[in-house]
Amino acid sequence: MVAPFALTAALPAQSSTTKPAPATQTQAQSPAQQLEMLKKAKARLQQEIKFATERAQQSKSLLANKLQRRVPVFKSIDAGKPASATPIAPTQVQRKYARIGTAEEMNFGGNMMMVMVNDRAISQASYDGVMNYLRESGNKDADALRAQRVLFDLIRIEAIASNFIENVGEIHLSENLAPLETGEKTFADVAAKFGTVDGAKKTGEVEISRNSILGPYFEYVAFSTPVGKMSRPFRTVNGYALIKVNAIEKGANIALDKVIAQVVQFAYSANPKVMQSAQFKVNSGQIDLRVLDQSVLDLLPALFKPAPARVTPMQQLQQQIAAVKSQLQDLGDADASKKQALEGQLVKLNARAAQLNQAASDAPQDLRDSDSVKSAPLNKARKKSAPLNKAPVKSAPLNKARKKSAPLNKK
């Protein structure tokens, strides 16, 4: 107890020589509080002295341990094999082709559908709507090419969507549809949180032109939505989309028009590998595709149709002969000159067919059914090539009496 009181007596003298303590602070502390503070300071100092003493006693052993020579220890990790050393085998896939469906297969909700993709329906009305849009948009393609574009886009959308019967995109759409309609949420905030389409800003602003990379169905919805309105929810190849049309810029012609809009897209899945797998199935033809009739089957892109059977020259001639005979039968005796021309054409076709039959009969047994022998016969009376000259002209003998070169100057 003597040391703390001695220390308290020395404190005022030291503080007077250095810096006087504020009067309010000295008056605020009671003697008991000052004594408690001094006890804590004493305990802290004792701990520091004890630590310094122990370190001083152990300094010699610590220094010897630090300078001691040790055997180095090496460690290694297994980093695996480089990706380049791993052989990549292409995945073998079985392509499925479209076929004409039965009445039961094409029945969807009591209506006959134009196309069924993995048991998902594409109606004639959807196809006609996009086709009419392309015809009126200044598109110069023929109807056959337009039909292939439209059907490929619609088939791809439904085929990818069929892989996500239950998905987070549908949940996000249901949660945000009403707030977007009432204006409680803005397209910019929702697009920044959930995403938008390719080519748009993070807040959803995008210019949609004719012949867009987003596909003809996306264009059809965008150009069909009135200015200032929001489109109905619709499916894309990546998820559910909503379009708000802000303005339409008129170009020099209708093909150069643009829609200034904001787009929100709720993806089927946030995992890019899952999306790539669904898209690969479409691009490799691994989908179950049924059509209403032969006319729809003929409109499909080549990806979904089986390769046409090869027509041999004999089959082509038979088709031509049948067509000429049909024309002669329909013509009758009405036009004698035209009938005579058709009969002359029929004679030439029959003569050509006889030549092909003769060529097939002259061929070996194992080649008679091949297409190569059914082509036009070679001209056997062609001129033979000139024989090689067996007595080639000898080269001129070397001149043995040529002048010798001047001797080297030995000097």
Secondary structure, DSSP 8 states (H G I E B T S, - for coil): -HHHHHHHHHHHHHHHHS----HHHHHHS-HHHHHHHHHHHHHHHHHHHHHHHHHHHHHHHHHHHHH---------------GGGS------------EE--TTTTEETTEE-SEEETTEEE-HHHHHHHHHHHHHTT--S-HHHHHHHHHHHHHHHHHHHTT-SS-HHHHHHHHHHHHHHHTSS-HHHHHHHH---TTS-TT-EEEEETT-TT-HHHHHHHHHS-TT-B---EE-SSEEEEEEEEEEE--SSGGG-EEEEEEEEEES-S-HHHHHHHHHHHHTT-S-EEESSHHHHHHS-GGGS-------HHHHHHHHHHHHHHHHHHHTTS-HHHHHHHHHHHHHHHHHHHHHHHHHHHS-GGGTTSSGGGS----TT--------SS--------TT----------
